[in-house]
Amino acid sequence: MDKMPILTRRVLSNLTKNGLYAPSKISAALCSAQVPQNANYSTEAKRQNLLKFPALKLEETIPKFLKTAEPVLTKEELEETKRMAAEFQAKDGAELQKILEKVAESQENWLAPRWLKAAYLTYRDPVTVFSSPGMTFPLQHFKTSADYYMYTAKLIQGLVKYKKVVDDGKVPVVKMGKNELDNSQFSAVYGTCRIPRPEEDALEYNPNSKHIAVVYKNHFFKLPVYNKTGQIINAKVLAEQLQQIANSENKSGVPIGLLTTDSRDNWASAYAELMKSSTNARSVKVIQESLFTVSLDEVVPFAQEEVYNVLGLQLIHGGGTNKNSGNRWMDKTIQVVVNPNGMSGFCYEHSPAEGQPIAMMADYINKIFPNPQEFEDGANDNYEPFSKLPFDQPSPVLEQKLQEAGKNVDKLAEDLELRVLQYKGFGKDFLKKQKLSPDSFVQMALQYAFYRLHKCAGAQYETAHLRIYYGGRTETIRSCSNESLAFAKAMMDPKCTDETRVELLKKAVNGHREYTTMALQGRGVDRHLLGLKLMALENNKPIPKFYQAPGVVKSAHFRVSTSQVASPNAAFMCYGPLTHDGYGCCYNPRDSDIFLACSAWKSNEETSAKLFAKSIDEALTSMRDLLERAGEKPKAKL
C-alpha cells in the first residue's frame, strides 16, 4: 500500500458500530437511492476507462471470512461459526447470491448508493468525532494578525485554484496496474453539504458556487471568491476582507453552529425549527451552497508537549462550548479551521468522498505555498465585498435545542482522548531497506501494541479504496490474522528465538500485503456480506441467522480502526474510535519518522490512548531492534 495511492480512512458507520451490520440499523428504504449526481460526477467517471463493480462468488468469500474470524474466536465459537457459514452458503446465502448477481449485472456499481445510505446518510450519531476526520497542516508562527489573515487568504485562494484543476479535468488519472482509478470524487467535495433529515440525511451539490462562508465568533459571513467577471480573487484582497470581517464583530454571536455538532436526529429536529424563520433559511442556504467554510477561531492556549493533541481535537470537535465548537458548520464537506496560535487544518464531512481528494488538496496547497507568485495572480477589483448572514433571535424551542447541543458536544469533547505520537526511531527508508511494506509493517506494529496491552487479538479495520471501479468507495482490510497473532505472541514469549520472530513478522507482513491487494480489487469480505444482507432487506426476506454467528459479530467489532494518510509534511489525520472499547489510529509514515494519532474514550476503563501510543512506541522500537539484530548475524554460506 506504500506504493499505491490508497484512500486511507476508516468509515465509522452504523453498520459496524454494534457488530457487523446489525439488522436493526438498516432499513429496506435505505437501498433505493441512486448514486448521487452532481455536475461532474457521472461524466467524469464515464470519460474514464473504469470497471463495473462485480458480485463476488460466495464460495470464495466464506473461506476468506472464516480465516479472518479465527484469531478472535474460541475453538467452540469457531466451530459454531463454521457450521452456520456452511448452512448459509448452502441455503439462504445461495439464494441471496443469485439476487445480488442479477442486481450487479444491471448496475455500474451495485454497492455505491447502498453504501452511501447505509454507512453515512442513515447514520444517526454526530458526524463530530464519529465520522468527520481532522487533517492537520504544518504549524505556523504568526508574528502579527496580518500574517494570520494572509495565511488564511492563501489557503482560500489555493483551494479555489485547486477547484479549477478539478473543473478542467486536470487531476492526474492514476493507474493501479492496468486499471485507471476513478477521479469522480474530486468533483464531489466543493460546494457539497449534508442536509439533516429525520432518519436519513440528504446531500446537496453546488459545484458552481462562487462564494465561501466565513465563521468568526459564531457569526457567519458570505465571502465571494470570484470577482464579477469570474476571476479568482487574489490573496491580498481576501486577507483585507478577512481583517474587515474580524473588525466588524467584537462580541460572540449565538452559536448556531453548535446545532450541527449534535446527533443527526437532534440536529434534524432543530433544523426544522431553525428554518421556520425566512431570515434564517436564507442564511443557512448561503452556508450550504458555499464552496467550503473557513473558521477563524478564538485563540486556544497549549503546552508545547500537547500541541499536536490540541490541534487534532480542535479540528474534530473544536474543544467544546467554551472554545470553538460553535464556530463550525459540521455539515459542510470541507471546513478550513485556522487559529491565531498557528494551528490549522481541515475537518471534512465524509459522506460524499473518501480521504484522497482532501489529501490531494492539502498536498497541492503545501506545494504552492512557498511560491509568492502563486498568490499574486487573480483579481483585485470588480468584486463583491463580504456580507454578514443574519439570524433571528432563537425561539424558546431553538434555545433549548442549543443548550442541549452544547451539553452534548461538551460531553463528547470531555470524553475523547487523543495522543499524537511522532515516532522518530525510523521511517519508510529503513523499512524499504528491509524489503518490507511500510504500511503492512505499521499495521503489524499496531496488532502487536494492542496485544501487549490487552493480551488478546484485536479485530483491526483498515480502509482500502475501490477506485478501480466506477463510483467505487471502500473495502475493509482485516488486519488481524492468525499470522499477526502468532507474531505478537512470539514477541511476548521470552523463549522464542529472534530467527523465529523475524520469520513470523515477515509472514504477517506478507499476509497483510496479500489481503490488501485483494481488498483493492474489491475481493474482500465485508462489502460482499453487506450486499447479501441488503438483498434480503430489499426483497423483504428475513435476515439469515448467519449474521448473528459469533465469528460475524466478533470479527467486525473493530477494536482498532486505522488508516494511512501519507504526507511529506509534519501532518496527520485523526478521528474517534470505531467502538467504545477500541482505538482510532491514523498514521503518516514519512522517510525517517512516523506520525500516529491515537484516540480512545476516557469513559471506557479498558482503553487509554496514552497507553496505546506508548505501547506502539515500544512495539515499533522492539521490531526495529529485532530486524537490526537479525541483520547483524552472518548469513550462512550456500
N, C-alpha and C positions, 0 to 999 in steps of 0.2 A: 504494500500500500504506500510505502515511502516514495515509489516512483510513479504512482498513479494519482491523478488529481481527484482525490476521493472526498466525497462530501463528509462529513465528519460531525455529525451531531446526533445525539440521541433524540428520539421522539418520546416525550413524556405524555403518554396518551391514556385515555380511559380504557384502552384495550388492555394495556399491560399493568396498569397500576395495581389492580387487585387480582393478580393471576392472569393467565393468558386469555384475553378476550372474554371476560366474564359475560355470560348471557344477558344479565340484567342491564348491562351497559350499552348494548347495541340494539337499536330498533330497526325493524324492517324498512321503515321510512328513510333511514339514512342512506340506503343503497340506490335511491332513484335518480340522484342528480347526475348531470353530465359533467365532464371535465370543464372547469371554469375557463371562460374565454375572455381575453382582452384584445386590444388592438393588434397585438403581435403574437399572441400565444400560439395559435394553431398554424399560422402561415410560416412562422419561424421554423417550427418543427417539420412542417411538410416540405420546406425547401431542403431540409437535411435528409441524408440517407439514413433513416432510423429504423430500428427493428420493431416489430409488433410484439407486445408482451404476451408470452405463452402461458398456458396452463401446464404445470409440471405433472409428471407421472406420479401417481400415489405410491406405486411400488418402489420408487426412488426416494420419496420424501420420508416415508415411515421408518426405514432403517437408519437414515441420517438423523431423524428426530430422536430415535431411541438411543443412539450413540451420544447425542448431546445431553440427554437427560440423565444418563448413567452416573456421572460423578456427584450429582446432588441427591441421589436416591439410596435408600437402604436396599438390601437384597430383596426383601419382601415387596417393597414399593416397585422395584424394577420388574419383578415377575408379574405383578398385578398390571402394571402399565403395558408390558408386552402382550399380555392376554387381551386387554382392552383394545390395544392397537391392532392386533390380528383380527379381532371381531369387527372393528371399524373398517379396516381395509377390505374385508370380505363382504360387508353388508352396507351400512349407511354411507360410509366413505366412498365406496364404489359408485353408489347412486348419485351422490353429490358431485363426484368427479365428472360424471357424464354431463351433468348440468353445467358445471364450470367450463368444460371443454367447448360446449356449444356457445356459451357466452363469450369465451375468449376468441372464438372464430369470428364473431360478429363485431368485435370492438378492437380498436387500435391498442387500447390499454385497459383491460378489464379492472385492474387494480386502482388506477389513479383516482377516479372520482369517489370510489368507495373508501379509499384510504384518507382522502381529504376530509370526508364527512366523519368517518369513524374515529380517526386519530386527532382531529382538530375541532371541526365545527360543532360536533355534539359533545365535546369535552367541556365539562362544567366547572372544573376548578379554575382559579385565576390563571391568566396567562403569566402574570407576575410570578417569577421564580420557577413555576411549574413547567412552563413550556417556552418562555421567551428568554433566550440566552443573552448574555452581555459579551461584547467583543471589544477588547481594550486597544487603545492607541498608545504609542510610547509617551511616557511622562514628559510634560513641558515645564518650563520655568518662565513664567510671565513676570517681567520686571515692572510693567505698567498695565493699566487697564486697556490702553490702546493695543498692546501686544495681544491681550486676551481676545479682543474683538477682531483683530486682524487674523489671528489663528482660526477663529471660528468662521470668519468670512471665507478664508481659503478652503476650509473643509466644505463649506456650502458650494463654492464655485467648483471645487474639484468633483463633488458628487454630481453636479449638474453637467459638467463636462463629460463625466463618465456615462451619463444618460445618453449623450449624443453618440458615444461609441456604440452603445447598445442599440439605439434607434437606427443608426446607419448600418447595422448588421456587421460591425467590425470586431465583435468579441470573437477571438480566435476559436475555430472549431477544433477541439482536441479529439484525438483518436485513442481508443483503448484497443490495442491490436489493430485489426482491420476496421473496427466499428467506430463511427463517429459518436460523440457524446451530445445529447440533447442540450441546446442552449436556450430553450424557451423560458426557463425560469428567470433568466436575466431580465426579460420583459415583464415579469410578473411582480416586481418589487417596488418600482417607482409609482407613486400615486395610488397605491393599494391600501385598503383599510378594511379591517374586520368590523362587522356591524353586529352589536349584541342583539340577540333574539332569544325568547324563551325556548329552551330545549335544543335549539340548533341555530348557530350564528350564520351570517352570510358574509361573503367577500365582495367588495366593490372595487373596481379597477378604474383609475383615472389617469392613464398614461400620458395624456396630452395636457395635463395641468401645467400652469405657468407660475405657480407660487409655492412657497413653503409656509409652514406655521411655526412661529417662534413662541416659546413659553418662557416667561420671566416673572418671578414672584407669583406664580399661579395664574397670571394674566396671559391671554392668548392674543397673538398678532398675526395678521396676514402680511407676508413679505414677498412681493414679486421678485422672481429671479431672472426674468427675461424683460427686456425693455419693450416698448410698443411696436417695434419692428421685428421682434422675435430674436434679438441678440441676447446672449448670456450676459448678465450684468457682472462687472468685474469686482474683485475682492475689496478694492479701496472703497467703492460706493457701498457695498454690502456692510463693510465694517462701520462706516458712518451711520448707516441705518440701524445697525445693532446698538451702537452707542446711544443713538436717539431713543430707541426703544427703552433702554435701561434708564435713561434720564427722565423718561415720561412717567415712571412709576417709582415711588419710594415706599409704598405700603403693599404688603401681601394681599392678594385678592382671595376671594372664596375659592378653595381648592377643588374646583370641578373635576380636575384630572384624577383626583383620588378615586372617583367612581369607577374609573377604567381599570383600577388595580384589583377590584373585588372579584368574587366568583362570578361566572358568566350569567347565571340566573339573577343574582342580586343586581348586577350591572344592567341587565336587560330590563328589569323592573324599574330601576332608577332612570334608565334611558327613556322609557315611555313617559315618565313624569317630567323629565328634563325637556323633552321635545314638545310638550304641550304649549310651551311659550314659542311664538313665532320668532322672537329675537334669538332665543337660544338655538332654535332649529337652524336658523340661517348661519349662526356662528359655528355650530357643530359641523354643518355641511362644508364650510370652508376648510375646517381642520381635516375632515375626512377626505376631501378632494386634493389636499396639499400633496406635493411630491414626497415630502417627508417632514418630520418635525425637528426642531432644534431646541433643546432645553438649556437655557442659560441659568445654571444652578447657583444656589447660595453656597458660600464657602463652607467646606467641611474640614475641620482640623483633623490631623492624623499624626501618629507617631511614625517615625521613619521606617521602623521594622514592620509596621502594619500597612504600609502604603498600598501594596497590591491587594490585600484583603479588603481594605476600604474602597478602593477603586472598583473592584468586582461587584461588591454589594451595592454601591451607588448606581451602577449600570443596571443591575437586575431588579432592584426594588426601591432605590432612592433613599434608603435609610429610615423610612417612617415619616410620620406626620410632622415631627419636629425638625426634619431635614428637607429632603427634596421629593418625597413620594407624590406630592400634589402637583409637582412641576412636570407632569408626564401626560401623554395620551397613549396608553398601552396598546390600543387597537391598531396604531399605525405600524406598517411593516418595518419602516426604518425610523428609529428615533436616534438623533445625534445628541449626545449629552456632553456638555463642556462645563468644567468647573474652574473658577479663577485660581484654585490651588494647583492647577496643572494637570488634573485628571481629565480624560476624555475617552470617548468610545461610542459604540453603537449598542442599543438594545433593539433586537429585532423580533417581530411577531412572526411565528414560524409557519402559519397556515399556507401561504402561497408558494413558499420556496424553501429549499434546504440552505445550508451554510455557504455553498460555493459562491453564489453571486455576491453575498455580503463580504466574504473573504477577498474576492477579486476587487471589489470596490476599495477596500482598505489597502490592498497592495498598490492599486493604481494611485491613490492619494499619497501614500508614502513615497512612491517613486517620483511623483511630480513636485512634492513639497519643497525639496532643496532648490528648485529652479524658479527664481522670482518671475521670469518671463511668462511662465505658465499662468500667472495670476494678473499680469498687466494687460493682457488682451481682454476683449469683451467690451461691452457698452458702459459708458459713464454718463450718458444723457438720455433724455426722452424716456424716462422710466416713471412708473407709478410708485410713490413712496409707501412705506408701511402704513397699515391701519389697524387700530385695535378692534378686536372681536368682542362685542358686548354680550354680557349675560345678565339676565334679570336676577334680582334677589331671590334666593331659593325659597320655594314654598315650604310650609312646615313638614310636608311629607318628604320633600327632597332633602331638607336639612337633616332629618332623621336618618336618611339613607347615607348622607355624607358622614355623619357621626359613626354609623355602623361600618362603612368602608374604611374610615380612619382607624377604628379599633382593629379591624381585620388585618389591615396592612401592617399595623404596628406589631400585632401578634406574629405575623409571618416574618417580619424583619427581625424580631427578637429571637425567633426560633431557629433561623437559618445560620449555620456556622460555615464560614468559608476560610480555607487556609491555602494560600498560594505558595508553592514550593518552587524556587529556582534552583534546580539541581545542577551543580557545577562540576560533578565528578567526571562526566564525559558527555558526548552528544552523538550525533549521527556519524561523524567522521570515524570515531572509534568502532562503532558497530559495523560500518561498511568494511573496515579493515578485517573485521572478524567474519565477514561474509554472512551477516545476519540482518534480516529485515528490521530496521529501527521500529516500525510500528508494531510488528509482532513481538519484538523484544520487550517493548514497554508494556504491551498487553500481558505478557507473562510475568513481568515485574509486579503489575497490579494484582494478578492472581496470587502470586507469592506473598505480597504485602497483606492481602486480605487473609490468607491462610495463617500467616504469622500472628495476626490479631485475634482471629475468631476460631482457629483450629478446625475449620471445615471449609469445604469448597463453596465458593460464592458464584451463583449464576451471574454472568457478565455480558452486558449488551454493548456492542459497538456497531455504529451505523455504516452501512455500505450504500453508495449511490447506485441507482439503476438507470443512469443516464444513457446507456446504450439503447434504451427503449424510448419510444415516443411517449412524452409526458411522464417519464419514469421518476419515481421519488426514491424510496429506500427499501433495503432489506436488512435484516439483522445478522450480524456476525456473532455467533455464540462462541465467546472466547473461553469459557470454562469447558474443559475437556478432560478425558481420562489422562491425557498426556500432561496437561498443565497441573493437574492434581498430583500426579506421580513426581513431577519436578519439584513442586512445593514441598511435598513430604520428604524428598531426598535432601533438600536444602536444610530441613529441620532435623534430619537424622544424623547424629554425630558419627555413626558407624559407616555412613555411606562415603565412598571414595569420590575424589574430585573427578576422576575419569567417568564414573557412572553419572555424576551430576551433570557434567558437560554433555554427555550423550543424551540424557533426558531433557536438558534445556533445548538442545537442537531439535529433538523430536517434537517438543511442544511448540517451538517457534515455527517449524516447518508445517506442523499440523494446522496451526492458526493461519499460516500463509495459504494453505490449500483451501481452507474454509472461506477465507477472504475472496479468493479467486472465484469460488462457486457463488458466493453471495453477490459479487459484482456482475455476474452473468444472470442473476435472478434465480439461482438454483439453491437458495437457502431453504429454511424450514418454515419460518414464521408467517410469511405472507401467503404461502400456499394453504397452510392450516386455517388462516383467517378467511381466505377465499372460500374454502369449503363450508366454513361455518356461516358465512354470509349467504351462500347459496341456499342453505337450509332456511335462514330467516326470510330471504326474498321469496321463497316458494312455500312459506307457511308450513314448514316441516319442523318437527321437534329437534332441538339441539342434541346431537348424539352424546351418549354418556361418556364417550372417549374424552370429551373436553373437560371432564372432571377427574380424569386419571391423575394419580399423584405426579407422574412424570410431566404431564402437560402443565399442571399448576406450578410445581416447584421449579421446573427449568425455565419458566417465564417470569418467575419472581426475581427480577433482575436487581440483585443487591449491589452490583457495581455497574453504573451506567456511564459509558465512556465515549469519547470521540477524539480524533486527532484533528486539530486545526493548525496547519503549518503556516508559519510566517517567519521571515528572516529577522523581524523586529523583536524587541523585548516586549512581547504582547501575548495575550492568552484569551481564551473564551471560557466562560463559566456559566453554570446553571445549577439548579437544585437537584437533589437525589430523585431517583425514579420510585423508590419505595421508602416507607417510613423507617425501615431498619437497614437502609443502604446508604450508598455514597454516589455522588456525582464526581466524575473526574475527566476533565478535558485537558489535553496536553498539546504542547508545541515543541517537538524535538528540533533543536537548531544544531548547527555544526558542532558546537563544543559545550552546549548545556541543554537542559530540558525544563520548560515551564510546565507545571502541573497544578491545576486549580481544583482543589478537593472540597466538596461540600457534604454536610450531614445535618440532621435535625438534632438540636440540643435536647429536645423533649424525648428522644429515644436514648435509653440508658446503655444500649449495646454499642452505639456508634459514637465516634468522635472524629471530626475532620482533622483536628490537630494530631491525634494519634495515628490516623491513617496516613497523613502526609509524612509523619516521622517514620512509619513502617515502610513507606515507599522509598524514602531516602535510604534507609538501611538495606532494603531489598536490592535497589539499584547498585549500591556500593558492593554488597556481597556478591552480586552476579558479575560485576566488573572484576573484582578480585579473583573470583573463580576462573574467569577466562584468562586473566593475566597469569595466574599460577599454571594453568594448563598450557599456555603458550610458551612458558619458560622451560618446560620439560623437553629434553631432546627427543626428536621423532625417531622411531625405530627404523632401522635400515631395511630396505626390501631385500 
